[in-house]
């Protein structure tokens, strides 16, 4: 009896154990090669590279949450603001007390009718470092520059540090092992103290609009 093509396909000889072993060997060799290249170029192992990718994805997601908040604040979308911001939001402010526009917006104390209090935050740049998202903007007409450092936890904004007419430098402190951020006065003594304690401070971001307000402003360091 002649064998049909279908039957012939069904009776194909199983893969030889040597072929399977060779395929596994090639896959492992490719993995080792990738690990070697990444360790040489970036000083990272394959698991570390995968972890970096996860961190980047998290940062982009957190940035999207903050962007959605600014859009909601601009359109006075109270429901979206309440959905994105924790009810026990931790707020920290540095700047002239009369410029606490963000808190007035979040609490509903500011309205379009209040010409002195109404303020539209239009971010001109974003930067994300894990759970911390930085946004910066400037109102040239009022000579006001601002920086917001938002902390996003599981898609909810839990903390904001607001800087008005303040030059902000963000540093990452080595060997700190802390996820929370703290503010350090920008002075030579603090830098010397940090160096003497064995901690390495790497500057990762600096505000660029504070020099556009036409006057001298204080400077702070935000340590991550």
C-alpha positions as CSV (number, residue, x, y, z in Angstrom):
1,X,0.0,0.0,0.0
2,X,1.4,3.4,-0.9
3,X,1.9,5.9,1.9
4,X,0.2,9.2,1.5
5,X,2.2,12.5,2.2
6,X,0.2,13.0,5.4
7,X,1.0,9.5,6.7
8,X,4.6,10.0,5.8
9,X,4.7,13.3,7.7
10,X,3.2,11.5,10.7
11,X,5.9,8.8,10.5
12,X,8.8,11.2,10.6
13,X,11.8,10.0,12.6
14,X,11.9,11.6,16.1
15,X,14.6,14.2,16.7
16,X,17.9,12.5,17.6
17,X,19.0,13.1,21.2
18,X,22.2,14.5,19.8
19,X,20.3,17.2,17.9
20,X,18.4,18.2,21.0
21,X,21.7,18.4,23.0
22,X,23.3,20.4,20.3
23,X,20.4,22.9,20.2
24,X,20.6,23.3,24.0
25,X,24.3,23.9,23.8
26,X,23.9,26.6,21.1
27,X,21.2,28.4,23.2
28,X,23.4,28.3,26.3
29,X,26.4,29.5,24.3
30,X,24.3,32.4,23.0
31,X,23.3,33.2,26.6
32,X,26.8,33.1,27.8
33,X,27.9,35.3,24.9
34,X,25.3,37.9,25.7
35,X,26.3,37.8,29.3
36,X,29.9,38.3,28.4
37,X,29.2,41.2,26.0
38,X,26.9,43.0,28.5
39,X,29.4,42.6,31.4
40,X,32.2,44.0,29.2
41,X,30.3,46.9,27.8
42,X,28.0,47.9,30.7
43,X,29.4,45.9,33.7
44,X,26.0,44.2,33.9
45,X,24.9,40.5,33.9
46,X,21.9,39.3,31.9
47,X,19.7,39.4,35.0
48,X,20.9,42.9,35.8
49,X,20.1,44.0,32.2
50,X,16.6,42.5,32.6
51,X,16.2,44.4,35.9
52,X,17.2,47.6,34.2
53,X,14.6,47.1,31.6
54,X,11.9,46.6,34.3
55,X,13.1,49.8,36.0
56,X,12.9,51.8,32.8
57,X,9.4,50.5,32.1
58,X,8.3,51.4,35.6
59,X,9.7,54.9,35.1
60,X,7.8,55.4,31.9
61,X,4.6,54.2,33.5
62,X,5.1,56.6,36.4
63,X,5.8,59.4,34.0
64,X,2.5,58.7,32.3
65,X,0.7,59.0,35.7
66,X,2.2,62.4,36.4
67,X,1.5,63.7,32.9
68,X,-2.2,62.6,33.3
69,X,-2.3,64.6,36.6
70,X,-1.1,67.8,34.9
71,X,-3.7,67.4,32.2
72,X,-6.4,66.9,34.8
73,X,-5.2,69.9,36.8
74,X,-5.3,72.0,33.6
75,X,-8.8,71.0,32.7
76,X,-10.0,71.1,36.4
77,X,-10.9,67.4,36.2
78,X,-11.5,66.8,39.9
79,X,-12.4,63.1,39.6
80,X,-9.2,62.2,37.7
81,X,-7.1,64.2,40.3
82,X,-8.8,62.2,43.1
83,X,-8.1,59.0,41.3
84,X,-4.4,59.7,40.7
85,X,-3.5,61.3,44.0
86,X,-3.5,59.6,47.4
87,X,-5.9,61.1,49.9
88,X,-3.0,61.4,52.4
89,X,-0.6,63.0,49.9
90,X,2.6,64.1,51.5
91,X,3.4,67.6,50.3
92,X,6.7,69.5,50.9
93,X,7.1,73.1,49.7
94,X,10.1,75.4,49.2
95,X,9.6,78.9,48.0
96,X,7.7,82.1,48.7
97,X,4.5,81.2,50.7
98,X,2.4,83.3,48.3
99,X,3.3,80.9,45.4
100,X,1.7,77.8,46.8
101,X,-0.4,77.4,43.7
102,X,-0.2,73.6,43.5
103,X,-1.7,73.1,47.0
104,X,-4.6,75.5,46.1
105,X,-5.3,73.5,43.0
106,X,-5.2,70.1,44.8
107,X,-7.4,71.3,47.6
108,X,-9.8,73.2,45.3
109,X,-9.0,76.6,46.9
110,X,-8.0,78.1,43.5
111,X,-10.6,78.9,40.8
112,X,-10.5,80.5,37.4
113,X,-12.2,83.5,38.9
114,X,-9.3,84.1,41.2
115,X,-6.9,86.0,38.9
116,X,-4.2,86.1,41.6
117,X,-4.4,82.5,42.6
118,X,-5.1,80.7,39.3
119,X,-2.0,79.2,37.9
120,X,-1.6,76.7,35.0
121,X,1.3,74.3,35.4
122,X,2.7,73.6,31.9
123,X,5.6,71.1,32.2
124,X,8.4,71.8,29.8
125,X,10.5,68.8,30.7
126,X,10.2,65.5,32.4
127,X,12.7,63.1,33.9
128,X,12.0,59.8,35.8
129,X,14.2,57.9,38.2
130,X,12.3,54.8,39.3
131,X,9.4,55.9,41.5
132,X,10.4,59.6,41.4
133,X,9.2,61.7,38.4
134,X,10.6,65.3,38.0
135,X,8.7,68.0,36.1
136,X,9.9,71.5,35.4
137,X,8.2,74.6,34.0
138,X,8.4,78.4,33.9
139,X,5.9,81.2,33.8
140,X,7.9,84.0,32.1
141,X,5.1,86.6,32.5
142,X,5.1,86.2,36.3
143,X,8.9,85.4,36.5
144,X,8.1,82.1,38.3
145,X,10.0,78.8,37.7
146,X,8.9,75.6,39.3
147,X,10.1,72.0,39.9
148,X,7.9,69.2,41.1
149,X,9.3,65.9,42.4
150,X,6.5,63.4,42.4
151,X,6.7,59.9,44.0
152,X,4.4,57.3,42.4
153,X,3.6,54.1,44.2
154,X,1.6,51.4,42.4
155,X,0.1,54.0,40.0
156,X,-0.9,56.4,42.8
157,X,0.9,59.7,43.6
158,X,1.8,59.5,47.3
159,X,4.3,62.4,47.6
160,X,5.2,65.7,46.0
161,X,8.1,68.1,46.7
162,X,7.4,71.5,45.2
163,X,10.2,74.1,44.5
164,X,9.2,77.6,43.4
165,X,12.0,79.9,42.2
166,X,14.6,77.4,43.4
167,X,17.5,75.9,41.6
168,X,17.3,72.1,42.1
169,X,20.1,69.5,41.6
170,X,19.2,65.8,41.9
171,X,21.8,63.4,43.0
172,X,21.9,59.7,43.5
173,X,23.7,58.7,46.7
174,X,25.7,55.4,46.5
175,X,25.5,52.8,49.3
176,X,22.5,54.6,50.8
177,X,20.0,51.8,50.2
178,X,17.1,54.1,50.8
179,X,14.1,54.5,48.5
180,X,12.9,57.7,50.0
181,X,14.3,61.1,49.1
182,X,15.6,63.8,51.3
183,X,16.7,67.4,50.8
184,X,20.1,68.7,51.6
185,X,21.1,72.3,51.7
186,X,23.4,73.1,48.8
187,X,26.6,74.0,50.6
188,X,30.2,73.0,50.6
189,X,30.0,71.6,54.1
190,X,27.3,69.1,53.1
191,X,29.3,68.0,50.2
192,X,32.4,67.5,52.3
193,X,30.4,65.6,54.9
194,X,29.0,63.3,52.2
195,X,32.5,62.6,50.8
196,X,34.0,62.0,54.2
197,X,31.3,59.4,55.1
198,X,32.3,57.3,52.1
199,X,29.1,58.0,50.1
200,X,29.4,58.8,46.4
201,X,27.0,61.5,45.2
202,X,26.4,61.4,41.4
203,X,24.5,64.3,39.9
204,X,21.7,62.9,37.6
205,X,19.6,66.0,36.9
206,X,19.6,69.8,37.2
207,X,16.9,72.3,36.8
208,X,17.4,74.5,33.7
209,X,14.7,77.2,33.9
210,X,15.4,78.8,37.3
211,X,17.9,81.2,35.7
212,X,15.1,82.6,33.5
213,X,13.2,84.4,36.2
214,X,15.6,87.3,36.1
215,X,16.8,87.2,39.7
216,X,19.0,85.2,42.0
217,X,17.4,82.1,43.5
218,X,18.4,79.7,46.2
219,X,19.7,76.2,45.4
220,X,18.8,72.8,46.9
221,X,20.0,69.3,46.4
222,X,17.5,66.5,46.3
223,X,19.1,63.2,47.1
224,X,17.5,60.0,45.8
